[in-house]
Every structure is written in C-alpha cells, then in structure tokens.
Amino acid sequence: MAEGSSLEFQGEQILNDIEFQGERVGFSAPISLRGIITNSCQILSAHISLEGCVELQCGACTGMYEHKIDLSFEAGYKRFPDPEDPDIFTYHNDRVDFGEAVLEYILLSLPTRRRCMEDCKGICPGCGFDLNYYQCRCQII
C-alpha cells in the first residue's frame, strides 16, 4: 500500500471467549467489521466500525445474556512495536490483523453495571432462587 493511499474493507472478526474482570465474555458469532485504512508516513491509520453481540453475565441474577455492540474507533498500526506509544498496534508481513484492537475496544465499551434486564430482581440470598422467575418463601427478603 503506497504512502497516502487508502483502502476500504469489510469482513468478520472471530473472537474467542475470554475471562475479563473475573467473568466470562462470550463471542458466539463473528463481529462484523467495516472501515478504511490509510497509509500515512510509517503508520497505518484505521477507522473501524463494528457490530455484533457479546454474552455477559448479569451482576444480579448471574445468568448469561446477549449485549449488542455497535461502535466505531480509530487505531494506529506500525510494523514494529513502539515502546513510547502503547496504543499503537503492530502488523506483520504486510498483513493487518484487527483482532487485538477489536477485542480491546469491545472490552472498553462494556457496561460497568451488567444487567440482563433493567429491572432484574437478582437471586434470593437465602435459597438461591432466581427472583425473576420464582417467588421464594424465605423470610430473608
């Protein structure tokens, strides 16, 4: 890719399930990507838009639920790591792999208060029933 030139792209990024902040983050389907990458003087600048779903654990009832992701971000790529700038990603053999940047920006976008639904009732601390589906008879609540 010649300096100053740009290339539009679209495709899918397959990500593996990971543990993040002590909880599982699942990727049951590929993440859809589109964007443009520009060669600007020893750095490739990518503007990436992505859409997809991640599976998260509800902080109240502990059940898994799907959370939609729809975001855009800018990422810079160099041929070699830059110890002065940890926000720059690297590419190898003239091939840019967006996976690391996509995962990083998805994790940064996750809600801090994870709920399967806005009014999730959680679980009973006495019997452990999911209060969204069962009415327990404990005297604890």
N, C-alpha and C positions, 0 to 999 in steps of 0.2 A: 504494500500500500504506500503510494508516494506521499511525501510530506504535503500537507494541505488538502489531501483528498479525504472524502467521506464515503461511508458505506452503510446503507440501511440493512437491518437484519430483523428476522423474526424466527421464533422457534420455541422449543420447550426445554426446560431445565429439570432434570430428575434429581431430586434431593433425597438423601437417606434420613430416616428418623434419627433424632438426636435427643440427648438429655440436656436441658437448659434450665438453669436455676433450680435443679433438683426435680424437674418434672419432664415428662416425655413431650416432645413436639413431633407430631407425625406428619408425613407427607405421603398421602395415599395416591395422589395423582401428580403428574408433572406440573410445573409452574409455567405459564405462558409468558413469553418474553417478546418484546419488540423494541426497536430503538435505532440509534445511529451512532456510529463510531467514527471519530475523526483523528487523523494523524497530525499532530501539531508539535513539531520540534522535539523529538525524542520522548514524547509521551502520547499515548493513545487516550483520547477522552471519549468516554461512552456515556450517552444519555439513555437510560434503560427504563422502560415501563413494564410492569409485571402484574399479572393477575393469577389468582389461584386460591386454594384453601389449605389451611393447616388444621391439624387436630390438636386441641389443647385440653388440659384437664381443668375442670371447674374448681375454683377455690372454695366453693361452699359445699357442693354435694359430691365432689371428687369424680364425677362422671366425665367421660370424654365428649367433646362437641367440636363441630366444624366452625372455624373462624375464617371469614373471607378476607383475602389480602388484595389490595389494589393500590399500588404505589409507584412513584417514579423517583429516580435518583441519578446522580452523576457519579461516575467512578473513573479514576485515572489508572492507567496501566503503563508500566515500564518493563523493559527487557530484563533488568536486574533489580533485586530488592534495593530499596532506598532507606538506609537506617535513619536518615534525617526526617523522613516522612512516612510514618507507619500506615497512613491512609491510602498509600499507593499500592495497587496490586501488581503482580508480575504476570507476564505472558511468556510462553516458551515456544521456540521453533516456529515463530510467526503464527501461532495459534492462541487465541484469547479464549480462556475458559471463564465464563461468567459465574460459575457455581459458588465460589467463595464470596464474592461481592453480593450475590443474590441472597445467600443464606444470612450474611451479616446484616443486610438492610431489612430482611424479614424479621429477624430477631429483635432489631432495634424498634420495629414498628408494633410489636406485640403489646397488647394492653397489660398494664400492671395489675389491674383487678380483673381477673379472668372469671367470667360467669357464663354458664350455658344459656341462661336467660336472665333478663334484668331483675326479675323478682324470684330468683332461685331461693328456696327455703332451706337448703342445706340438709344435713343429716342430724338425727337426734343423738345427742351426746350420751344418752343412756342406753338405748337399744340398737342404735346404728341404722335405723330405718331411714330411707330417703324420703324426706317430708314432702317432696314434690308429688309423690305417688302413694304414700301411705300415711295414715294418721295413727301414730303410735299411742299407747296407753300409759306411757311413762309419766311419773309425777315430776320429772326433772324439768320439763319445759314450762 
